[in-house]
């Protein structure tokens, strides 16, 4: 599994990557986003830049699998989220 290159200021470590279900719970607990908001962003991940930024990583167990396992790269997700606000302004 290769990730797009990250900015030099955000080195990646395995602790930066989490399963989607854990990330959703963490976001809801901290009031960052609701499960519905996250699901909406993920539904359009190929269009809104989540995939291109490397914030979301798709992993298929086999090539014929319909659903991909989704992982979140926390520093890249934060960068994507903060960039969304500046692009809308």
Buried (B, 14 or more C-beta within 10 A) or exposed (E): EEBEEBEEEBEBEEEBBBEBEEBBEEBBEEEBBEEEEBEEBBEEBEEBBBBEBBBBBEEEEEEEEEEEEBBBBBBBBEBBBEEEEEEEE
